[in-house]
């Protein structure tokens, strides 16, 4: 939080309570408080209409307003201002209602000291700021979903940035690989921008170049006097720029460009706003990297296959943001109850974006998974499975037989199957333990991943083709290298997935079912949901959201309406969640057919 005074509006009709609050705030150390007092709600609302405040201390029992209505009317007048309610000792239930309705905190009169009051006010402001940032990040991702052409979405991006930091001009500059310049990539300005898209700044002897080379942001509070480089000084003097921030765009530790904000007001930006700008830039970097990758894929589309891949990549990248948005929505739901968990969800969403970017880049270049570039097959499979340890599961990975070299195609297939199995466990299984075995047999290489989760009804699953839980890609990958996948499960008794790939020249043998999938779980059966959507990332995000409910299990997924119809008739789920538009058979026609 910045060191500037916090503007506090106290709405309290009791003179003694108001005097005590004023005295307590006067005793505080560090950043001071500027307190204004109103003894009626009507006067408080008039004050809110006149000028902004940072936080409101609100008594819920006033001469002209009583109970929860006092909070509702105040929040409606100042929706973006955090409110801390004041109650009597016998009004705890009312205070809790106010918190559930959006108040940041409540204080009981007669129990408040300086430390408690100051901590409550500062935390209320901090939580409100974090909530605003989460909303902005969420909207940035939503803007990205609308298209991968950065020029087409930059107006929406700049609108969200302005909610946290005011500016006269906002621009993004990107350094092309191995070039000695940075190029203006996108611009938003009130009036004509200083430089159009495509304008190039030298990498050396410019502020943007310095940020790219050092990775450190630059804050100028008094331009042009503080301007260091001749070109920067001339531009600031010519266009009346008084304050400016240059912030690095960092992606996976690499500076790919800068975010630049300027204002015609001197001392417009503080160190705190510089930190906020860097936080925004960290999220914008992912959007810019995806847009650059999409442009790269279009440039590669000189052959028919590359052209097809460019279209698929566009859809995949755009849809990947939907899964990220679901993560951010979850973070917003956590914000008022668990700020730490909400921050972790935001970081998880950003990590998902970086991982999706890396896999998309490797798809464009037709490369095998990155993990196989630096690990053995067993180490790579283990790293995929051990992701579950971060979710609190017990993970045991082992290898048997004599390891022999395998082709890139086989190694890639096993890693992809392991990743898909892990994703299914995280989305559906509600497991506590996972065992993985990579077995180098005499005739084949086999990977088995078993969990002790809720399982599903195997008798209702088709014996060939795609089973439930999004297994279509597993079967297709295994078949492409001459292998097969077997799925064994029992309701309440866990699931075992085995992929077997014969060595060259070895006969193909069908996998035989194995006993012992785990002990049956007790308790009422969960609500069984079948999820139908033609975008895998959307299904992943929805499954993760449903996984928060202990009494709900997704028994199967379908990638189109025809598959959903067959699985619904076979599995008879309690609930069908379907997209309206899907290939072959849309959601409305699907429901009508059922």
C-alpha positions in Angstrom: 0.0 0.0 0.0 1.2 3.5 -0.7 2.3 6.0 2.0 -0.3 8.6 1.0 -3.1 9.3 3.6 -6.1 7.1 3.4 -9.4 9.1 3.1 -11.9 7.6 5.6 -15.6 8.5 5.7 -17.1 7.8 9.1 -20.9 7.6 9.1 -21.8 7.5 12.8 -24.5 9.3 14.7 -23.1 8.8 18.3 -20.7 11.7 19.1 -18.8 9.6 21.6 -18.2 6.7 19.2 -17.2 9.2 16.5 -14.7 10.9 18.9 -13.2 7.6 19.9 -12.6 6.6 16.2 -11.0 9.9 15.6 -8.7 9.5 18.6 -7.7 6.0 17.7 -6.8 7.0 14.1 -4.7 9.9 15.4 -2.6 7.5 17.4 -1.6 5.4 14.4 2.0 5.3 13.1 3.0 5.1 9.5 0.7 6.3 6.7 -1.8 8.8 8.3 -5.6 8.8 7.9 -7.7 11.7 6.8 -11.1 11.3 8.6 -14.4 13.0 7.6 -17.5 12.5 9.6 -21.2 12.4 8.8 -23.9 11.8 11.5 -26.7 10.8 9.0 -26.7 8.5 6.0 -28.1 11.2 3.8 -25.1 13.4 4.7 -22.7 10.5 4.1 -24.2 9.9 0.6 -23.9 13.6 -0.2 -20.2 13.4 0.7 -19.7 10.4 -1.5 -21.3 12.2 -4.4 -19.0 15.2 -3.9 -15.5 13.5 -3.9 -13.9 10.1 -3.7 -12.9 8.4 -0.5 -10.7 5.3 0.1 -12.8 3.5 2.7 -16.1 3.9 4.6 -16.7 3.2 8.2 -20.5 2.7 8.4 -22.7 2.4 11.5 -25.7 0.2 10.5 -28.1 2.0 13.0 -28.6 5.6 12.0 -31.5 8.0 12.5 -32.4 7.9 8.8 -31.4 4.3 8.0 -31.6 1.0 9.9 -30.1 -2.5 9.4 -28.9 -4.0 6.2 -30.6 -1.4 4.1 -28.0 1.1 5.4 -25.3 -0.9 3.8 -27.2 -1.6 0.6 -27.8 2.1 0.0 -24.2 3.0 0.7 -22.8 0.3 -1.5 -25.1 1.4 -4.4 -23.8 4.9 -4.1 -20.1 3.9 -3.9 -19.8 0.4 -5.5 -16.0 0.5 -5.8 -15.3 1.7 -2.3 -14.6 -0.8 0.5 -17.0 -0.7 3.5 -16.3 -1.7 7.1 -19.5 -1.8 9.2 -19.8 -0.9 12.8 -22.2 -2.8 15.0 -23.2 -3.2 18.6 -22.3 -6.3 20.7 -25.7 -7.9 20.0 -25.7 -7.3 16.2 -23.3 -10.1 15.0 -25.8 -11.7 12.7 -26.6 -8.4 11.0 -22.9 -7.7 10.6 -22.4 -11.1 9.0 -25.2 -10.4 6.6 -23.5 -7.3 5.6 -20.2 -9.1 5.0 -22.0 -11.7 2.9 -23.6 -8.9 0.9 -20.1 -7.4 0.1 -18.8 -5.5 3.2 -15.1 -6.1 3.6 -15.2 -6.4 7.4 -17.1 -5.6 10.6 -16.1 -4.1 14.0 -18.0 -4.4 17.2 -18.2 -1.2 19.1 -16.5 -1.2 22.5 -14.0 -3.8 21.5 -12.0 -1.7 19.0 -8.4 -0.6 19.7 -6.0 1.3 17.4 -4.3 -1.8 16.0 -7.6 -3.5 15.2 -9.1 -0.5 13.6 -6.1 0.4 11.5 -5.6 -3.2 10.4 -9.3 -3.6 9.4 -9.2 -0.4 7.3 -6.0 -1.1 5.6 -6.9 -4.7 4.8 -10.3 -3.6 3.5 -8.5 -1.3 1.0 -6.0 -3.9 0.0 -8.7 -6.6 -0.5 -10.7 -4.2 -2.7 -7.6 -3.3 -4.7 -6.9 -7.0 -5.2 -10.5 -7.7 -6.3 -10.2 -4.9 -8.8 -7.0 -6.3 -10.2 -8.5 -9.8 -10.5 -11.4 -8.3 -12.4 -9.1 -6.5 -14.7 -7.0 -9.6 -15.3 -10.2 -11.6 -16.0 -11.4 -9.0 -18.5 -7.9 -9.0 -20.2 -8.3 -12.7 -20.7 -11.8 -12.3 -22.0 -10.6 -9.7 -24.5 -8.0 -12.2 -25.7 -10.7 -14.8 -26.3 -12.3 -12.5 -28.8 -9.4 -12.8 -31.2 -5.6 -13.3 -31.5 -5.1 -10.1 -33.6 -3.8 -7.7 -30.9 -4.9 -4.7 -32.9 -8.4 -5.9 -32.8 -8.6 -6.3 -29.0 -6.3 -3.5 -27.8 -9.1 -1.0 -27.3 -10.6 -3.4 -24.8 -7.2 -4.1 -23.2 -6.5 -0.4 -22.7 -10.0 0.1 -21.2 -9.2 -2.4 -18.5 -5.8 -1.0 -17.8 -7.3 2.4 -17.3 -9.4 1.0 -14.5 -6.2 0.7 -12.5 -3.9 3.3 -13.9 -4.8 6.5 -15.7 -2.9 7.5 -18.8 -3.0 9.8 -21.9 -1.2 7.2 -24.1 -0.6 3.4 -23.7 1.5 1.5 -26.1 3.2 -1.9 -26.4 6.5 -2.3 -28.1 8.1 -5.6 -29.1 11.7 -6.6 -29.9 11.8 -9.0 -32.8 14.3 -11.9 -32.1 17.9 -11.0 -32.7 17.1 -7.4 -33.9 18.6 -4.2 -32.6 15.3 -2.3 -32.3 12.0 -2.3 -30.6 8.9 -1.9 -32.7 5.6 -0.3 -31.7 3.1 -3.1 -31.7 -0.2 -1.6 -30.5 -1.3 1.9 -29.4 -4.2 3.5 -27.5 -4.4 7.2 -27.0 -6.7 10.1 -26.5 -6.4 11.9 -29.8 -3.6 11.1 -32.2 -0.9 8.7 -30.9 2.7 9.9 -30.9 3.9 7.0 -33.0 1.9 4.6 -35.3 2.2 0.8 -35.2 5.4 -0.3 -36.8 7.5 2.7 -35.7 11.0 1.5 -34.6 13.0 2.7 -31.7 16.8 1.9 -31.5 17.6 -0.7 -28.9 20.5 1.4 -27.7 20.3 5.0 -26.4 16.5 4.8 -25.8 14.5 4.2 -22.6 12.5 1.3 -24.2 15.8 -0.3 -25.3 17.2 0.0 -21.8 14.2 -1.7 -20.3 14.5 -4.6 -22.9 18.2 -5.0 -22.2 18.1 -4.8 -18.4 14.7 -6.1 -17.6 14.1 -3.3 -15.2 11.3 -0.7 -15.4 11.8 3.0 -15.7 9.7 5.7 -13.9 10.1 9.4 -14.9 8.0 11.7 -12.7 9.2 15.0 -14.2 9.8 15.0 -17.9 11.5 16.3 -19.9 13.9 17.3 -17.1 14.4 13.7 -16.0 14.7 12.4 -19.5 18.1 10.7 -20.1 18.3 10.0 -23.8 18.2 12.7 -26.5 15.3 11.2 -28.4 13.3 10.7 -25.2 13.9 14.4 -24.2 12.9 15.7 -27.6 9.6 13.7 -27.7 8.7 14.7 -24.1 9.3 18.4 -24.8 7.5 18.4 -28.1 4.4 16.6 -26.9 4.1 17.9 -23.4 4.8 14.5 -21.7 5.4 15.1 -17.9 5.2 11.6 -16.5 6.1 8.2 -18.1 6.5 4.5 -17.2 8.4 2.0 -19.3 7.7 -1.6 -18.0 9.2 -4.8 -19.3 7.0 -7.5 -20.9 8.4 -10.7 -19.5 7.6 -14.2 -20.7 9.3 -17.2 -19.0 12.1 -15.0 -17.8 12.7 -13.4 -21.3 12.0 -9.7 -22.0 10.0 -9.6 -25.3 9.2 -5.9 -25.2 7.8 -3.0 -23.1 4.5 -1.6 -21.9 4.6 2.2 -22.0 2.3 4.7 -20.2 2.6 8.5 -20.2 0.7 11.5 -18.9 0.8 15.2 -19.4 0.6 15.7 -15.6 3.8 15.9 -13.6 4.4 13.3 -10.8 1.3 11.4 -12.1 2.8 7.9 -11.3 4.1 6.6 -8.0 6.2 3.6 -7.1 3.0 1.7 -6.2 1.5 2.4 -9.7 4.8 1.2 -11.2 4.3 -2.1 -9.4 0.7 -2.3 -10.6 1.9 -1.6 -14.2 4.4 -4.4 -13.9 1.7 -6.8 -12.7 -0.5 -5.8 -15.7 2.5 -6.3 -18.0 3.0 -9.8 -16.7 -0.4 -10.8 -17.9 -0.2 -8.8 -21.1 3.0 -10.6 -22.0 1.1 -13.9 -22.3 -1.5 -12.2 -24.6 1.2 -10.6 -26.7 3.2 -13.9 -27.0 0.0 -15.7 -28.1 -0.7 -13.1 -30.7 2.9 -13.2 -32.0 2.8 -16.9 -32.2 -0.4 -16.8 -34.2 1.2 -14.4 -36.6 4.2 -16.7 -36.8 1.9 -19.6 -37.6 0.3 -17.7 -40.4 3.7 -16.9 -41.9 4.5 -20.6 -41.9 1.3 -21.4 -43.7 2.9 -21.7 -47.1 2.1 -25.4 -47.4 -1.4 -26.9 -47.1 -0.6 -28.6 -43.8 0.8 -25.5 -42.3 -2.3 -23.6 -43.4 -4.5 -26.1 -41.7 -2.4 -25.9 -38.5 -2.7 -22.2 -38.4 -6.5 -22.4 -38.3 -6.4 -25.1 -35.7 -3.9 -23.1 -33.6 -6.1 -20.0 -33.8 -9.1 -22.0 -32.3 -6.9 -23.8 -29.8 -5.3 -20.6 -28.4 -8.5 -18.7 -28.3 -10.3 -21.5 -26.5 -7.4 -22.0 -24.1 -8.2 -18.6 -22.5 -11.7 -19.9 -21.6 -10.1 -22.4 -19.2 -7.9 -19.6 -17.8 -11.0 -17.4 -17.3 -12.6 -20.2 -15.3 -9.6 -20.3 -13.1 -9.8 -16.6 -12.6 -13.5 -16.8 -11.9 -12.7 -19.3 -9.1 -10.1 -16.9 -7.8 -12.7 -14.1 -7.6 -15.1 -16.3 -5.7 -12.3 -17.0 -3.2 -11.2 -13.3 -2.9 -13.4 -12.4 0.1 -12.7 -15.6 2.1 -9.2 -16.6 1.2 -7.0 -14.0 -0.5 -3.9 -16.3 -0.5 -5.8 -19.1 -2.4 -7.2 -16.5 -4.8 -3.6 -15.3 -5.6 -2.5 -18.9 -6.1 -5.4 -19.4 -8.6 -4.3 -16.3 -10.5 -0.8 -17.6 -10.7 -2.1 -21.0 -11.7 -4.0 -19.4 -14.6 -0.9 -17.5 -15.7 1.1 -20.8 -15.6 -1.6 -22.5 -17.7 -1.3 -19.8 -20.3 2.5 -20.2 -20.5 2.2 -24.0 -20.7 -0.4 -23.7 -23.4 1.8 -21.3 -25.3 4.8 -23.6 -25.1 2.8 -26.6 -26.3 1.2 -24.5 -29.1 4.6 -23.3 -30.2 5.9 -26.9 -30.3 2.8 -27.9 -32.3 3.6 -25.3 -34.9 7.1 -26.5 -35.2 6.1 -30.2 -35.1 8.3 -30.9 -32.1 8.0 -33.5 -29.4 7.1 -32.5 -25.9 9.6 -30.2 -24.2 10.0 -32.5 -21.2 11.5 -35.2 -23.5 14.2 -32.8 -24.6 16.0 -33.0 -21.2 14.8 -36.2 -19.5 14.6 -39.9 -20.1 11.2 -41.5 -20.9 10.7 -42.7 -17.3 11.7 -39.3 -15.9 9.4 -37.5 -18.3 6.4 -39.8 -17.4 7.2 -39.4 -13.7 7.3 -35.6 -14.0 3.8 -35.7 -15.6 2.4 -37.8 -12.8 4.1 -36.0 -9.9 2.0 -32.9 -10.8 -0.7 -34.6 -8.7 1.5 -34.4 -5.6 1.0 -30.7 -5.7 -2.7 -31.3 -5.2 -2.1 -33.3 -2.1 -2.2 -36.8 -3.6 0.2 -39.6 -2.7 2.1 -40.5 -5.9 4.2 -43.6 -6.5 6.0 -44.0 -9.8 8.2 -46.9 -10.7 9.8 -48.7 -13.7 10.4 -52.4 -14.4 12.3 -54.4 -17.0 15.3 -53.4 -19.0 14.9 -49.9 -20.5 15.5 -49.9 -24.3 15.5 -47.0 -26.8 12.1 -46.2 -28.3 11.1 -43.9 -31.2 10.2 -40.2 -30.6 6.6 -41.1 -31.7 6.3 -43.8 -29.0 7.8 -41.6 -26.3 5.6 -38.7 -27.2 2.5 -41.0 -27.2 3.3 -42.2 -23.6 3.9 -38.7 -22.3 0.6 -37.5 -23.9 -1.3 -40.4 -22.5 0.2 -39.8 -19.0 -0.8 -36.1 -19.2 -4.3 -37.0 -20.2 -4.6 -39.5 -17.5 -3.4 -37.0 -14.9 -5.8 -34.4 -16.2 -8.7 -36.9 -15.9 -7.7 -37.7 -12.3 -7.5 -34.1 -11.4 -10.9 -33.3 -13.0 -12.9 -36.3 -12.0 -11.4 -38.9 -9.7 -11.4 -37.3 -6.3 -8.5 -39.7 -5.5 -6.0 -39.7 -2.7 -3.4 -42.0 -4.2 -2.0 -42.6 -7.7 0.4 -45.4 -8.9 2.3 -45.3 -12.2 4.3 -48.2 -13.7 6.4 -48.0 -16.8 7.1 -51.7 -17.8 9.7 -52.7 -20.4 8.4 -56.2 -21.2 9.8 -58.7 -23.7 7.4 -57.8 -26.5 6.0 -54.4 -25.5 6.3 -51.3 -23.5 3.4 -50.6 -21.2 2.4 -47.7 -19.0 -0.2 -48.2 -16.3 -1.7 -45.3 -14.2 -4.1 -46.3 -11.4 -6.0 -44.2 -8.9 -8.2 -44.9 -5.8 -10.9 -42.4 -6.8 -14.6 -42.6 -7.3 -14.4 -44.7 -10.6 -17.3 -45.2 -13.0 -19.5 -47.9 -14.5 -17.4 -49.8 -17.0 -20.3 -51.9 -18.1 -21.9 -48.9 -19.6 -18.8 -47.8 -21.5 -18.2 -48.7 -25.1 -15.6 -51.5 -25.3 -13.9 -49.8 -28.3 -13.3 -46.3 -29.3 -13.5 -43.4 -26.9 -14.5 -44.3 -23.4 -15.6 -41.8 -20.8 -13.5 -39.2 -19.1 -12.2 -37.8 -22.4 -10.3 -40.9 -23.5 -10.7 -40.4 -27.2 -7.3 -38.8 -27.7 -5.6 -41.7 -25.7 -7.0 -44.3 -28.0 -6.2 -42.4 -31.1 -2.6 -41.7 -30.1 -2.0 -45.4 -29.1 -3.5 -46.7 -32.3 -1.4 -44.3 -34.4 1.8 -46.1 -33.1 0.3 -49.6 -33.2 -0.7 -49.8 -29.6 -3.9 -50.0 -27.6 -5.5 -48.5 -24.4 -7.4 -50.4 -21.8 -9.5 -48.7 -19.1 -10.7 -50.6 -16.0 -12.8 -49.0 -13.4 -15.4 -49.8 -10.7 -17.8 -47.4 -9.1 -16.2 -46.3 -5.9 -13.1 -48.4 -6.5 -10.8 -46.3 -8.7 -9.6 -46.4 -12.3 -6.7 -48.0 -14.1 -5.5 -46.9 -17.5 -3.0 -49.0 -19.4 -1.4 -48.3 -22.7 0.6 -51.1 -24.4 2.8 -50.5 -27.5 4.5 -53.5 -29.0 8.2 -53.3 -29.9 8.9 -53.5 -33.6 8.3 -57.0 -34.9 6.5 -58.2 -31.7 3.0 -59.7 -32.1 0.1 -57.5 -31.0 -1.7 -59.0 -27.9 -4.9 -57.7 -26.3 -4.6 -56.4 -22.8 -6.3 -58.6 -20.1 -8.2 -57.0 -17.2 -6.3 -56.9 -13.9 -8.0 -57.4 -10.5 -7.9 -55.1 -7.5 -8.7 -51.5 -8.3 -9.1 -50.6 -4.6 -11.6 -50.6 -1.8 -15.2 -49.5 -2.4 -16.0 -46.1 -0.9 -18.9 -45.7 1.5 -21.6 -42.9 1.5 -24.4 -41.8 -0.9 -23.7 -42.0 -4.6 -22.6 -38.7 -6.2 -24.6 -36.8 -8.8 -23.4 -38.2 -12.2 -22.8 -35.5 -14.8 -22.1 -36.0 -18.5 -20.4 -33.0 -20.1 -20.6 -32.3 -23.9 -18.6 -29.5 -25.6 -16.5 -29.6 -28.7 -13.7 -27.6 -27.1 -11.4 -29.7 -24.8 -10.2 -26.7 -22.7 -13.8 -25.6 -22.0 -14.6 -29.1 -20.8 -11.4 -29.0 -18.6 -12.3 -25.7 -17.0 -15.9 -26.7 -16.3 -14.8 -30.1 -14.9 -12.3 -28.3 -12.6 -15.2 -26.0 -11.3 -17.5 -29.1 -10.7 -14.6 -30.8 -9.0 -15.1 -28.3 -6.1 -18.4 -30.1 -5.2 -17.7 -33.4 -3.3 -21.1 -34.8 -4.3 -20.7 -34.3 -8.1 -18.7 -36.5 -10.5 -18.3 -36.1 -14.3 -18.8 -39.7 -15.5 -18.0 -38.9 -19.1 -17.1 -36.2 -21.7 -18.2 -35.9 -25.3 -16.6 -33.8 -28.0 -19.7 -33.6 -30.2 -23.5 -34.2 -30.1 -23.4 -37.7 -31.7 -20.9 -38.9 -29.1 -22.9 -37.2 -26.3 -26.1 -39.0 -27.5 -24.5 -42.4 -27.4 -22.9 -41.9 -24.0 -26.0 -40.5 -22.5 -28.0 -43.5 -23.6 -25.3 -45.9 -22.4 -24.3 -44.2 -19.1 -27.7 -42.7 -18.1 -26.2 -39.8 -16.2 -28.2 -37.8 -13.7 -27.4 -34.5 -15.4 -26.4 -33.6 -19.0 -24.4 -30.3 -19.4 -24.1 -29.5 -23.1 -23.0 -26.7 -25.4 -25.7 -25.4 -27.7 -23.5 -25.5 -30.9 -21.5 -28.6 -31.6 -20.5 -30.5 -34.7 -22.9 -33.1 -36.0 -25.7 -32.5 -33.4 -26.2 -29.3 -31.4 -27.2 -29.2 -27.8 -30.9 -28.3 -28.4 -31.4 -31.1 -31.0 -29.5 -33.5 -28.6 -31.9 -32.8 -25.8 -34.9 -33.1 -28.1 -33.7 -36.4 -29.3 -33.3 -37.7 -25.8 
